[in-house]
Amino acid sequence: VQLQASGGGLAQSGGSLRLSCEATGIAFVNMAWYREAPGKQRELVATIRSGRNTDYPDSVKGRFTISIGRSKNILNLQMDSLKPEDTAVYYCNSPGMTYAWGPGTLVTVSS
């Protein structure tokens, strides 16, 4: 399974971006978004289980929304009220990180 994340780019503080992750050959049910900022460990930023139950760390709660597309092979992350500390490479994977990591997509938030 290859996971391809896209949608990253440059945003201003307070702005929005929408990330997508696509895979072929599988239907997303339990998935997650992670991010890795320069010099920091990769961290979990959003989880979706059974296609609808979501969970977020306090750092992004109320600003990020994870969802699975109708086609079931697209995972989305709507990011609003972006902050400079959201700058990172964003990756998708299962909550157990069972798939090979894709290249991720870079999000840069300017102040």
C-alpha positions in Angstrom: 0.0 0.0 0.0 1.3 3.4 -1.0 0.0 6.4 0.9 0.3 9.7 -1.0 -0.3 12.9 1.0 -1.0 16.2 -0.8 -2.3 19.7 -0.2 0.5 21.2 1.7 1.9 24.6 1.0 2.4 28.1 2.5 -0.3 29.7 4.7 -0.4 32.7 6.8 -1.1 32.5 10.5 -4.9 32.2 11.0 -5.3 30.7 7.5 -6.5 27.3 6.4 -5.2 24.4 4.4 -6.8 21.1 3.4 -4.6 18.0 3.2 -5.6 14.8 1.4 -4.1 11.3 1.5 -4.9 8.8 -1.1 -4.2 5.1 -1.4 -5.0 2.4 -3.9 -6.4 -1.0 -3.0 -7.6 -0.3 0.4 -10.6 1.3 2.1 -9.9 3.7 5.0 -11.6 2.8 8.2 -9.0 3.5 11.0 -6.5 6.2 10.0 -4.5 9.0 11.4 -2.5 12.1 10.5 0.9 12.7 11.9 3.4 15.5 11.6 7.1 16.0 12.0 8.5 19.5 12.7 12.2 20.3 12.2 14.2 18.9 15.1 11.2 17.2 16.7 9.8 13.7 16.9 6.9 12.7 14.7 3.6 13.3 16.6 0.0 12.2 16.2 -2.4 15.1 15.3 -5.7 13.4 14.4 -7.2 9.9 14.5 -10.4 8.5 13.0 -11.8 5.1 13.9 -14.6 3.1 12.4 -14.8 5.8 9.8 -16.4 8.4 12.1 -15.0 8.5 15.7 -12.3 11.2 15.8 -9.8 12.3 18.4 -7.2 15.1 18.6 -4.5 16.3 20.9 -5.1 19.5 22.7 -2.7 21.3 20.4 -5.0 21.0 17.4 -8.4 20.3 19.0 -11.0 22.7 17.6 -8.8 23.7 14.7 -8.2 20.5 12.8 -10.8 18.1 11.4 -10.1 14.6 10.1 -12.5 12.9 7.7 -12.7 10.0 5.2 -14.0 10.8 1.8 -17.1 9.1 0.3 -14.9 6.9 -1.9 -13.3 5.5 1.3 -9.7 5.7 -0.2 -9.2 9.4 0.6 -8.4 10.7 4.0 -8.7 14.5 4.6 -7.4 16.9 7.2 -9.0 20.3 7.3 -6.7 22.7 9.1 -8.1 26.1 10.2 -6.7 28.9 12.4 -3.2 27.8 11.5 -0.3 28.8 13.7 3.4 29.0 13.0 3.9 26.0 15.3 1.8 23.9 12.9 4.7 24.1 10.4 5.8 20.5 9.7 5.7 17.7 7.2 2.4 15.9 7.5 1.9 12.2 6.9 -1.0 9.8 6.9 -0.9 6.3 8.3 -3.0 4.0 10.4 -3.2 4.5 14.2 -0.8 1.6 14.5 1.5 2.9 11.8 1.1 -0.4 9.9 1.7 1.0 6.4 4.9 2.2 4.9 5.4 5.9 5.3 4.9 8.0 2.2 6.9 11.2 1.5 4.4 13.4 3.4 3.4 17.0 2.4 5.1 20.1 3.8 3.0 22.7 5.6 4.6 26.1 6.3 2.7 28.7 8.4 4.1 32.2 8.4 3.5 34.6 11.3 
